[in-house]
Amino acid sequence: MTQVRQAVILAGGNATRLRPYTDRVPKALVDVGGKPILEHQLSWLADEGVEHAVLSCGYRADVLQRHLLGRTLPLEVTVVVEERPLGRGGGLKYAARALPLADEAWLALNGDIVTRFPLAGLAERHTASGAAATLGVAALRSPYGIVDVGADGRIHGFETAPVLPQKVNAGVQLFAPETTALLPDLGDHEAVTFPRLAAQGRLAAYDIDGYWRAIDSARDLQEANRELKLLDWAA
């Protein structure tokens, strides 16, 4: 079984959609279910065998550094600060230079998600596919209620926030070590690197078999707080 031992967490965005929660702290420190998003992430990574995480910071980096100072963390953490915004792809590439195991695969994790699933499954899928990168994907839930309209034009019922057949990029990605060089120095890897890899047949998908929630808005935050109350590991 392939084990993932290192990760990069993108924690540098301005998080304007989560204001006022992010007026004074970066999104990674927004409280969800009684503790910051970052602490949920580090706990999960450590439980899955990850030994080292690099935090890529920008907005309110000083606040994040102070938060980590003197704390007992479940794994080794290195903080790197972007002197200027590099975009998600540039931020990943910049942070990946601080990873300790240059010849091993590494996990990339958006700093605004709370998730928990077995990383071994993602690693096995990645290894078996031979892909340059493997994306964790999650079910897409409609933000709107659906109206069931029959052929006769009459409404037969309603469905609140149904799960759609499409998948969404979950912000959890496993990269082969050589893929680091393919990331842009500046810009978004999802707009540049991923389409190129997909066209070459070198991009794989893995269905997340566990909890996943992106915290993009106040509504997401409210729903995550409600969901985490029902999960033992979130306590």
N, C-alpha and C positions, 0 to 999 in steps of 0.2 A: 504493500500500500504506500502510495506517495504521500508524504506529509508536507504541508505548507508551514514553513518556519519563519516567514517574514512577510511584512505587510506595509503598505503606505496608506495613510488616511489623509484625504483631502479636507483640510479644515480651514481654508483660507478665504472662502467666499464672503461677500458683503451681507448676504442673507436679508436683502431688503424686503422680501415677501413675508418674513417672520417678525417684522417690527410691529410693536415696540419691544418684543422679547429680546431682540438682538441689538437694542440701542447701546447697551453697555457691555455685552459679552458676545463672543463669536457663537455661531450656530451650534458648534460642537459642545458648548457648555449650557445650552438651553436645557432646563430641567424637564424630563419626561418620566413619569412614573416614579418620581421621588429622587431621581439622580440624573446628572447630565448625560446627554447622548453619548459623549465620549466614554464615559465609564461603563455604559452598557456595551459599547464596542470592544473596549479593552478586556472586559470580563469574558465576553464571548470568544475573542481571539485566543486568550490564554487557555480557556477551557478546551479549545480545539487544537492546542499544541503549538500555536504561534509563539515564537520566542522573542521577536524583536519587531517593533512598530516604529515607523518614521512618520511624524506628523508634519504635514506641509501647511504652514500658516501664513496668513497675510493680515486680514482685518482683525483688529484687536488681538494681535499675537502676544502682546505684553500681558494681557489678561490671562490668556491660556498658559503662558509660561509661569506666571505667579500661581495659578491654580495647581500646577503640577509640582511646584517647588516643595520639597520636603514630604511629599506623599509616598506611601508605600504602594507601588503599582504591581499588578499581577504579571507583568512582563517588562522587558527592557524597552525604554522609549527614548527616541532621539527627536528633537524638535529642530526643523529647519524653517527659516523665514524668507519668503520671497521679498526681495528689495523692491520689486515692481510686479504688478499682476502679470502672470505668465499664462493664464488660462488653465483649464483643467488638464489638458495634455502636457503643457509645459510644466505645470506644477508637479505632475506625476514624474516626469522625466528628471526634473531637478531634485526631487526628494529621493528618487530611486538611487541616485549616486551615493546616498548615505546608507544604503542597505548593506549589511555585513557579509552576505553570501552572494557574490556576484554571479556565480555559476548555477544558482538555483532559481526556480520559479518564485514569483512574488504576487501577493494579493493586493489589489487596489480597492479601496473602500471609500465611497463618498461619506463625508463627515456629517451628513444629515439623515442617515438611515439608522433604524433600529432593527436588527435582524438576529435570528438564531436558527442555524441549521447545521448539519454535519459537513464540515469542510472536506472530509475524506471523499464524499461523493463528488464534489466539484473537482477535486484533484484527480480522482480516477477517470472522470469524464474527460478532463483536459489531457491526461496522459494517453488515454485510449484513442482520442481523436487525432493526436499529433498536431493540433492547432497551435498557431502562434499566440492566440488569446482565446479564453473561454469566458463567456458572459453569463453571469447568473441572471435568469429571467424570472419574472413573477407574473401572476395573473393580473390583467388590467380590469380594475373595477370602475364602472361608470360613476362620475361625480354627480350624475343626474338620475332621477327616477325615470323609468321607462313606462310608456303608455302602450298597452296592448290593444291595437286597433284592428278589428276584423275586416274582412273583405267587404262587408256590408256597411262599413263606415262607423259602426258602433264600437264603443269602448268596452272591452271585455274584462279589463282589470289593470292593475298597476304592479310594478316591481320596483322596489327601492334599491338604488345603487347596485345593479346586478353585475356579476362577473362576466366580462366580455370574452370572446374567443381569442382576441389578440393578446400578445405578451408585451411586457414592458421591460426595458433594460433596468435592472434592479440596482445598479450602482455598485455591484460586487463583481470584480473581474480578476481572473488569474492569467498572468502573463508569463510566457516562456522567457528565460533570461535574455535571449537575443532580441526579443521584441522591444526592449527598452530603447534601443537605438532607432526604432521606427516611429517613436512618439515625437510629436513636434516640439521644437524648443519654445515655441510661442503659439498658443491657440488651443483648440479643442480637439482632442484625439477622436472623439465620437463623430466629428465632422470630416476628419482627414484620414486618420489611421484605420479606423474600423471599416469604412466603406471600401478602402483599398484591400484590406485583408479579406473582406467578404467576397469581393470580386475574384480574389485568388483562391477561394475555397479554404482559407486558413483561419476562419473565425467560427468557433463552436458555441453552442448554447447549452445551459444546464438549468433545468427547472428546479427552483428552490423548493425544497420539501420541508418547510418550517415556517416560522413567523417572519414577516417582512413588512415594514412600514417606512415610507419616506416622509420626513417631516418638512414639508415645503411651505406650509401655511398654518395660520391659527386653527383652522378646522382640522388639519392633520394632527396637530398637537393635542387637541381635545379628544379626537378619536383614539390616538395612541394612549393617552392617559386612561381612557376607559378600557381599552383592550389589555393593557399591561396589568391592571388590577386582577385579571383572571388567570395570569400566568405565574407559576411558582418561581421560575428562574428570574423574573423581573423584580422580586422582592429585595 
